[in-house]
């Protein structure tokens, strides 16, 4: 019997191999997908990490769509699409939910957050109720820097008691802002929120009491923070910067 925390909204994702699942075609041929039967999720924070092209963003996108979010991001009420590019993987994901329902939720994709801002402006121009942008701090997301608009989302739109799925949130954040992100993340976790985050940031990965799944040639592996490639490479570079630069920038004879 799987232990369920009182904070759990999404307990696990089960990957069902049925008609249409083709292990020789993308994305089913990715090691992170091919060898995955079930992904158990931490009741507070679950991280997905790995190299570019390893499939972590494909996986987190499929999880978000399977939960009911729009493929390009936003809340479950968003249904816009600019250029469909998501895979069919979400059709084979069956969420195992707890009996407790999240009262809020959001899917952030760094690469399409601009489109979310555009959609908010379009909906507000149509009228029919209070401006949606009020829930994001009242200032157009396009009239702020990428980092400022992302923090407006974190501080004003994320209200706690929700399931939040974030794909590479550090793309908008300086190292100092990433530290602020950790603080806000902790506030929301204490307000009974659950997060699933794909990231490259060793700062964000440092959040305690979380599970980290790292992509490998054989699939997903749950690892400790200090065992992630992101931590080890960053630490080694900072400790031996000149040695790394001498090797990387060596002139060819």
DRENRORO-308702 format. One line per 2 residues: number of its first residue (from 1); their letters; for each residue x, y, z of N, C-alpha, C. Coordinates in pm, 1 decimal. Last residue first. Example, Ala and Ser with C-alpha at 12.3 -4.5 7.8 and 13.67 -1.06 7.14 Angstrom:
<pts>
2 = SA = 1285.0/-225.0/708.0/1367.0/-106.0/714.0/1290.0/3.0/787.0  1319.0/-569.0/780.0/1230.0/-450.0/780.0/1320.0/-330.0/780.0
</pts>
This chain:
<pts>
253 = XX = 4731.2/2361.6/-3159.3/4859.6/2388.3/-3225.1/4840.7/2394.7/-3376.6  4452.9/2522.9/-3013.2/4505.4/2411.0/-3089.8/4636.3/2453.5/-3157.3
251 = XX = 4432.2/2651.2/-2685.5/4447.2/2675.9/-2828.5/4505.4/2553.4/-2895.8  4197.5/2579.6/-2437.3/4331.2/2553.4/-2489.3/4335.7/2573.5/-2639.9
249 = XX = 3969.7/2609.6/-2300.8/4007.0/2718.4/-2390.2/4147.1/2700.4/-2447.5  3942.8/2384.9/-2139.6/3837.1/2418.6/-2233.3/3881.1/2519.8/-2337.7
247 = XX = 4181.1/2387.2/-1984.7/4148.6/2273.0/-2071.2/4048.3/2313.1/-2179.2  4170.9/2631.7/-1856.5/4292.2/2594.1/-1929.9/4264.8/2481.2/-2027.4
245 = XX = 3924.7/2615.4/-1729.4/3942.6/2709.3/-1840.2/4066.1/2675.7/-1922.8  3976.3/2421.3/-1531.8/3873.2/2398.3/-1632.9/3896.5/2487.7/-1753.6
243 = XX = 4174.9/2557.7/-1387.1/4204.6/2428.6/-1450.0/4104.0/2397.5/-1560.1  4031.9/2778.6/-1293.0/4141.7/2798.0/-1386.9/4178.2/2668.8/-1458.9
241 = XX = 3833.4/2655.9/-1120.8/3797.9/2735.9/-1237.7/3912.2/2744.2/-1339.3  3779.1/2472.8/-916.1/3897.2/2456.5/-1002.3/3876.8/2532.3/-1133.1
239 = XX = 3549.5/2541.1/-780.6/3668.7/2508.8/-701.8/3795.9/2503.0/-785.8  3369.7/2581.3/-988.8/3397.1/2691.3/-896.7/3524.4/2666.3/-815.8
237 = XX = 3372.5/2325.3/-1106.8/3415.0/2442.6/-1183.6/3452.0/2557.2/-1090.1  3275.8/2163.9/-902.6/3410.8/2142.0/-953.8/3461.7/2262.5/-1032.0
235 = XX = 3014.1/2268.6/-870.2/3111.4/2272.7/-759.9/3253.5/2258.8/-811.3  2905.5/2210.1/-1126.0/2914.3/2347.9/-1077.3/3017.3/2360.0/-966.3
233 = XX = 2925.3/1928.9/-1128.7/2994.9/2008.5/-1230.5/3011.5/2152.3/-1183.9  2766.3/1859.9/-904.2/2906.6/1821.1/-912.0/2984.5/1905.7/-1012.3
231 = XX = 2508.2/1965.3/-961.0/2582.8/2005.2/-841.1/2730.9/1978.7/-858.4  2449.9/1834.7/-1202.9/2444.9/1980.3/-1194.4/2524.3/2030.9/-1073.9
229 = XX = 2454.8/1565.0/-1152.0/2559.5/1620.2/-1237.8/2566.9/1771.2/-1221.3  2385.6/1480.9/-809.9/2341.5/1527.4/-941.8/2460.1/1580.2/-1020.7
227 = XX = 2467.9/1421.9/-557.7/2502.4/1325.5/-662.1/2454.2/1367.9/-800.6  2367.8/1606.5/-384.1/2511.8/1610.2/-407.7/2555.8/1514.8/-518.6
225 = XX = 2090.9/1522.5/-380.7/2133.0/1651.1/-437.4/2280.3/1650.9/-475.5  2041.5/1178.6/-476.0/2057.8/1283.7/-376.5/2113.2/1408.6/-443.7
223 = XX = 1807.9/1041.1/-716.5/1941.0/1066.2/-662.5/1935.1/1171.6/-551.9  1642.2/811.4/-915.2/1629.1/903.4/-803.8/1763.2/916.3/-733.0
221 = XX = 1650.6/805.5/-1262.4/1710.0/752.3/-1139.8/1692.7/854.8/-1029.7  1508.7/708.6/-1572.7/1510.0/800.2/-1458.3/1568.7/730.8/-1335.9
219 = XX = 1728.0/553.6/-1815.7/1597.5/600.4/-1768.0/1610.6/701.8/-1655.7  1975.8/494.1/-1909.1/1887.4/380.1/-1883.3/1751.3/422.3/-1829.7
217 = XX = 2110.4/733.3/-1932.4/2090.8/652.4/-2053.3/1997.1/534.4/-2033.6  1907.1/943.0/-1713.4/2029.1/868.8/-1744.3/2005.5/790.1/-1872.8
215 = XX = 1777.7/1215.1/-1530.3/1772.6/1133.0/-1650.7/1908.9/1068.7/-1673.9  1692.8/1211.9/-1188.2/1789.1/1250.3/-1290.8/1777.9/1156.7/-1410.3
213 = XX = 1477.9/1337.5/-952.4/1492.5/1232.4/-1053.2/1584.9/1283.9/-1163.1  1461.3/1412.4/-620.2/1526.1/1451.5/-744.3/1538.0/1328.6/-833.4
211 = XX = 1232.8/1523.1/-375.7/1288.9/1412.5/-451.6/1346.3/1466.4/-581.0  1288.8/1718.5/-77.3/1237.4/1701.7/-213.5/1296.9/1574.6/-272.3
209 = XX = 1402.3/1845.6/149.7/1278.8/1767.5/158.0/1210.9/1758.5/22.3  1540.7/2162.6/27.2/1539.4/2037.8/105.8/1403.3/1968.4/102.2
207 = XX = 1669.0/2289.6/-275.2/1557.0/2292.2/-180.7/1548.5/2159.0/-105.5  1863.9/2280.3/-467.2/1905.8/2268.9/-329.2/1792.5/2272.0/-229.0
205 = XX = 1769.0/2336.1/-716.1/1772.8/2194.9/-676.5/1808.3/2176.4/-529.2  1823.8/2607.5/-727.2/1685.8/2564.2/-706.7/1680.6/2418.8/-661.1
203 = XX = 2104.4/2582.8/-768.9/2049.7/2659.0/-656.6/1908.6/2611.3/-625.5  2143.9/2443.1/-1000.3/2186.1/2378.2/-875.8/2138.7/2454.0/-752.6
201 = XX = 1908.9/2435.2/-1258.2/1971.5/2520.8/-1158.3/2014.0/2443.7/-1033.5  1763.1/2315.7/-1446.5/1907.8/2296.2/-1458.0/1980.8/2363.0/-1342.5
199 = XX = 1443.3/2149.3/-1396.9/1537.3/2259.8/-1381.0/1680.5/2216.3/-1410.4  1106.2/2093.7/-1353.1/1221.8/2056.3/-1433.7/1318.1/2174.0/-1430.9
197 = XX = 898.0/2021.1/-1083.1/983.6/2120.5/-1145.4/1094.5/2054.5/-1225.8  604.7/2021.4/-916.6/683.8/1934.5/-1003.0/765.3/2029.7/-1090.6
195 = XX = 469.1/2080.7/-590.6/540.1/2127.2/-708.9/605.8/2011.3/-783.5  192.2/2161.7/-390.2/278.0/2054.6/-441.8/338.8/2103.2/-573.1
193 = XX = 104.9/2341.5/-92.4/118.2/2331.1/-237.3/212.6/2217.1/-272.1  53.9/2427.8/174.5/1.6/2301.1/122.2/-4.9/2298.7/-30.7
191 = XX = 197.6/2638.3/254.9/55.4/2662.3/231.6/-8.7/2544.2/157.6  452.3/2549.0/244.1/391.3/2556.6/377.0/242.8/2588.7/370.7
189 = XX = 486.2/2587.7/-27.8/485.1/2451.0/24.2/420.0/2448.8/162.0  493.9/2867.0/-28.4/382.2/2798.3/-94.4/372.5/2652.4/-50.1
187 = XX = 733.4/2915.1/109.5/607.2/2971.3/158.1/488.1/2894.1/101.3  912.7/2787.9/-64.3/892.6/2734.6/70.9/763.0/2787.9/131.7
185 = XX = 896.9/2955.2/-285.6/861.3/2813.8/-297.9/829.9/2755.8/-161.6  1007.5/3185.8/-177.3/865.7/3184.4/-213.1/814.4/3040.8/-230.0
183 = XX = 1272.4/3094.8/-142.1/1195.9/3145.1/-28.8/1046.1/3141.0/-57.2  1345.3/3029.9/-402.9/1343.6/2925.7/-300.1/1259.8/2968.6/-179.8
181 = XX = 1335.0/3285.0/-520.3/1241.5/3181.3/-563.5/1231.3/3071.1/-458.7  1554.4/3402.4/-403.6/1421.1/3452.5/-367.9/1313.3/3352.8/-407.6
179 = XX = 1745.3/3254.4/-540.4/1737.1/3242.3/-395.2/1601.9/3291.8/-345.1  1696.9/3350.8/-792.6/1672.8/3209.2/-767.5/1666.3/3181.9/-617.3
177 = XX = 1782.4/3609.3/-769.2/1638.7/3585.9/-780.8/1604.6/3438.9/-758.0  2056.6/3560.1/-769.9/1994.5/3620.5/-652.1/1843.9/3597.7/-651.9
175 = XX = 2092.4/3450.6/-1030.6/2119.2/3369.9/-910.9/2054.6/3426.6/-785.6  1799.8/3557.2/-1221.3/1939.9/3569.0/-1184.3/1965.3/3478.9/-1063.8
173 = XX = 1554.4/3396.3/-1419.9/1599.6/3441.6/-1289.3/1751.4/3448.1/-1276.7  1435.6/3271.1/-1631.1/1403.6/3412.5/-1612.6/1475.6/3474.5/-1493.6
171 = XX = 1516.5/3010.2/-1612.8/1546.5/3082.0/-1737.1/1523.5/3231.3/-1722.2  1424.2/2880.7/-1390.2/1545.4/2961.3/-1374.2/1580.9/3040.4/-1499.3
169 = XX = 1213.8/2716.7/-1461.5/1182.6/2852.2/-1412.8/1305.5/2941.1/-1401.6  1176.9/2468.7/-1622.1/1294.3/2555.4/-1627.0/1263.8/2698.9/-1582.9
167 = XX = 850.2/2434.9/-1577.4/953.8/2386.5/-1668.4/1061.3/2493.8/-1683.1  638.3/2343.9/-1316.9/725.6/2447.2/-1370.7/835.0/2384.6/-1456.8
165 = XX = 327.3/2310.4/-1181.5/424.3/2240.4/-1264.4/507.0/2345.1/-1338.5  150.0/2295.1/-886.6/220.7/2383.2/-977.4/330.2/2304.9/-1049.5
163 = XX = -142.2/2269.6/-720.5/-44.4/2186.7/-789.1/19.1/2274.1/-896.4  -219.3/2445.1/-408.9/-227.6/2413.0/-550.5/-122.6/2315.9/-597.8
161 = XX = -217.4/2592.1/-177.0/-316.0/2486.3/-190.3/-329.9/2437.5/-333.0  -130.5/2916.9/-315.7/-121.8/2807.8/-219.1/-234.8/2707.5/-238.1
159 = XX = -147.9/3100.5/-520.2/-209.8/3132.3/-392.8/-200.7/3024.3/-288.0  4.9/3259.3/-773.4/14.1/3135.5/-696.5/-36.4/3163.3/-555.4
157 = XX = -23.5/3533.4/-843.2/-113.9/3432.5/-900.8/-112.7/3301.6/-822.2  167.5/3680.4/-689.8/26.9/3720.4/-696.3/-67.0/3609.7/-744.4
155 = XX = 420.6/3562.7/-688.1/374.3/3635.1/-570.8/224.5/3662.6/-571.4  454.1/3433.3/-938.3/478.8/3363.4/-812.2/410.6/3431.0/-693.3
153 = XX = 392.9/3642.2/-1119.9/318.1/3516.3/-1120.6/331.2/3445.7/-986.3  590.8/3820.4/-1055.3/451.8/3862.6/-1040.1/360.7/3740.6/-1036.7
151 = XX = 809.6/3672.1/-1132.9/786.3/3691.1/-990.1/647.1/3744.6/-961.3  774.9/3688.8/-1407.8/769.8/3558.6/-1345.0/745.4/3571.8/-1195.1
149 = XX = 809.0/3960.0/-1447.5/678.0/3901.8/-1477.0/664.1/3764.1/-1413.5  1079.5/3986.9/-1374.4/976.0/4056.9/-1298.5/838.7/3994.5/-1322.7
147 = XX = 1207.6/3830.4/-1572.7/1217.6/3794.4/-1431.2/1109.8/3858.8/-1347.0  1139.2/3971.4/-1804.0/1100.8/3830.8/-1790.9/1102.3/3789.4/-1644.1
145 = XX = 1015.0/4299.7/-1716.8/1119.1/4207.6/-1762.0/1070.2/4065.3/-1742.0  692.6/4419.1/-1823.3/791.2/4388.2/-1720.4/901.7/4303.0/-1782.5
143 = XX = 494.2/4429.9/-2000.8/552.9/4557.9/-1962.1/652.8/4541.3/-1848.2  384.4/4184.8/-2030.0/472.9/4230.0/-2136.8/541.2/4362.1/-2103.6
141 = XX = 213.8/4161.7/-1821.0/335.7/4081.0/-1814.3/435.3/4123.1/-1921.2  68.3/4456.6/-1694.9/87.1/4366.4/-1808.3/218.8/4290.9/-1796.9
139 = XX = -22.5/4454.4/-1355.4/62.9/4514.8/-1457.8/84.9/4413.0/-1569.0  -163.4/4313.6/-1160.8/-224.0/4431.7/-1220.9/-143.2/4501.0/-1328.4
137 = XX = -92.4/4075.7/-1045.0/-30.8/4195.9/-993.8/-79.0/4323.9/-1057.2  -242.5/3877.1/-1147.3/-99.2/3867.9/-1172.3/-27.1/3995.1/-1126.7
135 = XX = -502.1/3932.7/-1118.4/-453.5/3817.2/-1042.6/-303.2/3798.2/-1057.5  -536.0/4133.3/-1301.7/-536.9/4169.8/-1159.4/-483.1/4057.0/-1072.2
133 = XX = -559.8/4013.8/-1546.5/-426.1/4059.1/-1507.6/-420.9/4102.7/-1362.0  -828.2/3976.6/-1582.9/-748.9/3861.9/-1538.0/-613.7/3907.5/-1486.4
131 = XX = -1064.7/4216.6/-1475.6/-945.6/4187.1/-1555.6/-865.3/4070.8/-1497.0  -1395.8/4090.1/-1415.4/-1276.5/4158.3/-1366.4/-1155.7/4122.2/-1452.4
129 = XX = -1589.1/4062.3/-1725.0/-1560.0/4033.9/-1585.2/-1437.9/4110.3/-1540.7  -1615.9/4125.7/-1990.1/-1698.3/4017.5/-1936.8/-1668.8/3981.8/-1792.9
127 = XX = -1340.2/4184.1/-2220.6/-1429.9/4220.5/-2110.9/-1502.3/4099.4/-2055.3  -1154.0/4153.2/-2417.4/-1289.1/4108.3/-2446.4/-1389.6/4143.1/-2337.9
125 = XX = -921.1/4225.1/-2303.2/-977.8/4318.2/-2400.3/-1121.5/4281.1/-2435.1  -864.9/3996.4/-2156.8/-906.6/4117.1/-2085.8/-966.7/4221.3/-2179.9
123 = XX = -784.8/3822.2/-2358.8/-906.0/3792.2/-2283.2/-957.6/3917.1/-2210.8  -547.5/3947.7/-2442.2/-657.4/3927.4/-2536.2/-789.4/3902.4/-2463.5
121 = XX = -389.2/3937.2/-2211.0/-426.5/4067.0/-2267.0/-546.0/4053.3/-2361.0  -363.0/3658.0/-2188.1/-427.4/3734.5/-2080.8/-474.0/3869.1/-2133.4
119 = XX = -218.8/3603.3/-2421.2/-354.8/3551.7/-2406.7/-430.9/3626.0/-2297.9  25.9/3722.9/-2362.2/-52.4/3770.4/-2475.9/-197.7/3726.7/-2464.7
117 = XX = 110.3/3563.4/-2147.3/87.0/3706.0/-2128.0/1.6/3765.4/-2238.2  139.2/3321.8/-2283.0/40.9/3331.8/-2174.8/6.7/3477.9/-2150.0
115 = XX = 350.0/3381.6/-2451.5/219.3/3353.8/-2510.2/108.0/3361.1/-2406.2  558.6/3401.1/-2268.4/519.8/3520.1/-2345.0/379.8/3501.8/-2402.7
113 = XX = 591.4/3138.2/-2196.8/528.1/3227.6/-2100.0/484.7/3358.4/-2165.7  722.5/2950.4/-2344.5/594.6/2999.7/-2397.7/521.7/3091.1/-2299.4
111 = XX = 955.9/2878.8/-2214.9/964.1/2912.5/-2357.0/833.8/2968.3/-2413.4  881.0/2811.9/-1955.5/961.7/2931.7/-1977.5/956.9/2975.1/-2123.2
109 = XX = 571.5/2722.1/-1858.1/674.6/2684.8/-1954.7/752.7/2810.9/-1986.3  382.9/2638.1/-1585.2/473.7/2739.2/-1639.3/572.6/2675.0/-1734.4
107 = XX = 65.7/2576.1/-1493.5/175.4/2513.7/-1566.6/258.0/2625.3/-1629.0  -113.9/2572.5/-1188.0/-57.4/2648.0/-1298.5/54.7/2566.1/-1360.8
105 = XX = -380.2/2586.9/-942.5/-282.4/2517.1/-1024.4/-234.3/2604.0/-1138.3  -596.0/2521.2/-659.8/-527.8/2609.9/-753.2/-430.4/2527.3/-835.3
103 = XX = -693.6/2332.8/-496.9/-784.1/2442.9/-527.3/-722.2/2542.1/-625.3  -671.7/1982.7/-533.6/-601.4/2111.0/-531.6/-700.1/2221.1/-568.3
101 = XX = -841.4/1748.6/-332.4/-835.0/1822.2/-458.0/-760.0/1953.7/-439.3  -777.7/1432.2/-199.6/-776.8/1575.8/-174.3/-756.6/1651.0/-305.6
99 = XX = -742.1/1177.2/-269.2/-881.2/1219.8/-253.2/-890.9/1369.9/-227.8  -487.4/1175.2/-525.2/-534.8/1154.3/-388.6/-680.9/1198.0/-382.2
97 = XX = -440.8/1006.7/-839.2/-471.5/1124.0/-758.5/-509.2/1084.3/-616.5  -248.4/915.6/-1084.6/-302.2/854.2/-963.7/-318.0/967.5/-863.6
95 = XX = -288.1/975.8/-1430.3/-257.3/1027.5/-1297.0/-323.0/944.8/-1187.1  -158.6/813.1/-1692.8/-276.7/807.9/-1606.7/-239.0/858.1/-1468.1
93 = XX = -48.1/873.2/-2013.8/-22.2/900.3/-1872.8/-153.1/896.3/-1794.7  -89.5/865.8/-2277.7/-57.5/738.3/-2215.4/-25.3/753.7/-2066.6
91 = XX = -121.5/1117.6/-2371.2/-235.3/1026.6/-2389.0/-213.9/893.9/-2316.0  126.5/1240.1/-2345.8/25.9/1265.8/-2241.7/-92.8/1170.0/-2250.5
89 = XX = 267.7/1183.8/-2580.5/294.2/1106.7/-2460.0/185.0/1122.5/-2354.7  263.5/1316.5/-2813.8/143.6/1239.3/-2780.6/157.6/1163.2/-2649.5
87 = XX = 413.9/1645.8/-2771.1/410.2/1506.7/-2815.5/278.8/1440.7/-2774.0  356.2/1981.3/-2887.5/368.4/1881.0/-2782.2/353.8/1740.9/-2839.2
85 = XX = 318.9/2182.7/-3059.3/445.8/2111.6/-3072.7/461.3/2001.5/-2968.4  116.3/2419.7/-3211.0/119.0/2291.8/-3140.3/250.1/2216.4/-3165.1
83 = XX = 139.7/2738.8/-3174.0/201.3/2642.6/-3265.5/213.0/2509.1/-3192.4  -69.8/2842.5/-3006.7/-7.9/2921.6/-3112.7/56.6/2831.3/-3218.1
81 = XX = -367.9/2807.9/-2833.6/-257.3/2736.6/-2895.3/-200.5/2819.4/-3008.4  -566.3/2825.3/-2530.5/-510.2/2879.6/-2654.6/-399.4/2788.9/-2706.8
79 = XX = -694.8/2773.7/-2296.8/-708.8/2673.5/-2403.7/-649.8/2721.7/-2535.5  -708.7/2800.0/-1948.0/-648.5/2846.3/-2072.3/-657.2/2735.2/-2176.3
77 = XX = -797.4/2679.3/-1720.6/-895.3/2756.6/-1797.9/-839.0/2810.0/-1928.6  -587.4/2571.4/-1589.3/-673.0/2478.0/-1662.7/-776.3/2550.5/-1747.9
75 = XX = -333.7/2822.3/-1658.6/-422.0/2745.9/-1571.4/-502.5/2647.1/-1655.8  -19.9/2801.0/-1839.3/-133.0/2870.7/-1781.2/-212.3/2781.3/-1687.5
73 = XX = 93.4/2628.6/-2141.7/103.3/2687.1/-2009.2/-22.1/2758.2/-1965.7  61.8/2491.4/-2370.8/154.7/2604.3/-2374.7/164.2/2676.5/-2241.3
71 = XX = -128.3/2297.1/-2308.9/5.7/2254.5/-2348.4/106.9/2368.5/-2346.9  -320.4/2345.1/-2012.0/-297.1/2377.7/-2151.8/-151.3/2346.8/-2187.1
69 = XX = -378.0/2072.1/-1780.6/-330.6/2204.3/-1816.0/-317.6/2220.2/-1967.5  -444.4/1816.8/-1697.8/-551.4/1903.1/-1746.9/-509.6/2043.2/-1784.9
67 = XX = -266.0/1619.8/-1650.3/-336.3/1672.8/-1533.6/-448.7/1766.9/-1575.5  -162.5/1583.7/-1903.0/-241.1/1474.1/-1844.9/-319.4/1521.1/-1722.4
65 = XX = -15.7/1817.7/-1924.3/-134.3/1800.6/-2008.6/-223.9/1691.3/-1952.7  188.1/1765.3/-1732.9/100.8/1882.4/-1721.1/-27.4/1865.7/-1801.1
63 = XX = 310.1/1534.1/-1833.6/247.2/1531.7/-1702.1/147.2/1646.1/-1688.7  411.1/1632.7/-2074.4/309.4/1527.1/-2077.1/236.6/1518.2/-1943.6
61 = XX = 599.6/1814.1/-1972.8/489.4/1861.7/-2056.7/376.0/1759.9/-2059.0  775.9/1641.7/-1850.9/698.8/1731.5/-1765.4/582.3/1792.7/-1842.5
59 = XX = 876.1/1504.8/-2080.1/807.0/1432.7/-1973.5/720.5/1526.6/-1889.8  997.9/1707.8/-2220.6/892.8/1628.8/-2285.3/809.0/1557.0/-2180.5
57 = XX = 1188.2/1779.8/-2033.5/1082.1/1875.1/-2066.4/966.6/1806.5/-2137.5  1345.3/1543.8/-2032.2/1279.9/1589.1/-1908.8/1168.3/1688.7/-1936.8
55 = XX = 1489.7/1446.3/-2249.0/1347.6/1416.0/-2241.2/1276.6/1468.6/-2118.6  1742.9/1513.6/-2318.8/1725.9/1385.3/-2250.3/1578.8/1349.1/-2230.4
53 = XX = 1786.0/1761.3/-2425.8/1755.1/1653.4/-2518.3/1732.2/1518.9/-2452.3  2020.1/1854.3/-2183.3/1931.9/1897.1/-2290.9/1909.8/1780.8/-2387.0
51 = XX = 2036.7/1631.7/-1896.6/2095.1/1704.0/-2008.8/1987.7/1751.5/-2105.8  1842.2/1682.7/-1594.0/1909.0/1604.4/-1696.5/1961.5/1692.7/-1807.4
49 = XX = 1577.7/1647.7/-1351.8/1699.1/1710.8/-1401.8/1761.8/1621.0/-1507.7  1293.1/1720.9/-1172.7/1343.4/1643.7/-1286.0/1464.6/1717.4/-1340.9
47 = XX = 1174.2/1714.4/-835.4/1257.4/1774.7/-939.2/1288.9/1673.0/-1048.5  898.8/1772.1/-633.8/967.1/1671.9/-715.0/1043.7/1743.7/-824.2
45 = XX = 777.4/1862.1/-319.5/852.0/1905.1/-438.2/920.3/1785.4/-503.8  554.2/1727.7/-165.4/588.6/1869.9/-165.0/656.7/1911.1/-295.5
43 = XX = 512.9/1459.1/-203.3/396.0/1541.2/-169.5/425.5/1691.3/-169.2  672.8/1330.8/-496.7/684.0/1374.7/-358.3/564.0/1463.9/-325.0
41 = XX = 554.3/1068.5/-705.1/578.8/1210.0/-682.2/581.9/1242.6/-533.2  660.8/806.2/-915.7/603.6/845.5/-787.4/646.4/988.2/-755.1
39 = XX = 589.3/691.0/-1220.2/669.5/795.9/-1158.5/599.9/839.8/-1030.0  607.8/383.4/-1386.2/536.2/468.3/-1291.9/633.8/567.2/-1229.2
37 = XX = 761.8/298.3/-1602.4/628.1/243.1/-1582.2/544.4/331.5/-1491.1  1008.9/367.2/-1827.7/932.6/423.2/-1716.3/792.3/363.9/-1710.5
35 = XX = 1172.5/322.8/-2040.8/1189.3/236.8/-1924.3/1108.8/282.5/-1803.0  1098.7/516.5/-2229.8/1093.6/374.8/-2264.6/1096.7/283.4/-2142.4
33 = XX = 1152.9/766.5/-2115.2/1014.6/721.8/-2134.2/1008.1/570.4/-2150.0  1421.3/793.2/-2102.6/1345.4/840.6/-1987.9/1199.9/796.4/-1994.7
31 = XX = 1504.8/708.0/-2358.7/1526.2/621.8/-2241.4/1441.7/661.9/-2121.8  1271.6/753.0/-2620.9/1362.3/817.4/-2526.5/1381.4/726.7/-2405.1
29 = XX = 1075.5/638.8/-2769.6/1208.1/578.0/-2777.4/1311.3/646.4/-2689.0  854.2/793.0/-2744.7/853.7/666.0/-2671.9/989.4/596.4/-2674.3
27 = XX = 805.5/1023.5/-2878.2/904.2/1028.3/-2770.0/920.5/897.1/-2695.3  960.4/863.5/-3159.0/965.3/969.2/-3058.1/824.2/998.1/-3008.5
25 = XX = 951.3/504.9/-3200.9/921.4/641.6/-3244.3/931.8/737.4/-3126.8  970.4/254.3/-3105.9/1069.0/292.6/-3207.2/1051.6/436.6/-3253.9
23 = XX = 760.6/204.8/-2939.8/891.3/220.7/-2878.2/1000.1/258.9/-2976.2  458.5/337.5/-2950.3/556.4/283.2/-3044.4/696.3/309.0/-2991.4
21 = XX = 137.4/324.3/-2861.2/269.2/334.4/-2797.9/369.9/263.4/-2887.8  -88.8/249.2/-2992.0/-33.6/380.4/-3022.6/103.3/403.3/-2961.6
19 = XX = -237.8/65.0/-2736.8/-232.8/93.5/-2880.0/-188.0/237.4/-2905.5  -30.2/95.3/-2441.1/-143.8/41.9/-2515.6/-132.4/85.5/-2660.3
17 = XX = 112.9/129.5/-2154.0/154.5/88.5/-2287.9/37.6/19.3/-2357.5  90.0/391.4/-1937.8/18.0/274.6/-1988.1/56.5/246.1/-2133.7
15 = XX = 235.2/505.0/-1659.0/251.0/509.7/-1804.1/198.6/379.0/-1863.5  117.5/695.1/-1388.4/135.3/561.3/-1445.2/137.7/571.5/-1598.0
13 = XX = 232.3/903.4/-1143.7/188.0/899.7/-1282.6/219.4/761.8/-1339.0  116.9/970.9/-807.8/206.7/907.7/-904.6/146.3/919.3/-1044.0
11 = XX = -24.2/1168.6/-662.2/56.0/1067.2/-593.7/159.3/1006.1/-687.3  -116.9/1487.6/-632.3/-80.4/1391.0/-735.7/18.2/1293.6/-672.8
9 = XX = -157.5/1582.8/-378.6/-265.0/1595.5/-476.3/-241.6/1492.3/-585.9  -54.5/1551.9/-40.7/-52.8/1497.8/-175.5/-177.0/1539.0/-255.0
7 = XX = -65.3/1617.4/219.9/-46.3/1726.2/126.0/-51.5/1680.3/-19.4  -74.7/1388.4/365.3/-194.7/1472.7/368.6/-187.7/1585.4/266.9
5 = XX = 72.1/1123.6/173.3/83.7/1236.5/263.9/-43.1/1320.5/256.7  39.0/784.0/156.5/-8.4/909.7/98.6/-1.0/1018.4/203.8
3 = XX = 209.7/490.5/74.0/182.3/591.2/176.1/144.7/722.1/108.4  67.9/215.8/-95.2/148.2/335.9/-104.8/108.2/434.9/3.6
1 = X = 84.5/-118.6/0.0/0.0/0.0/0.0/88.3/123.9/0.0
</pts>
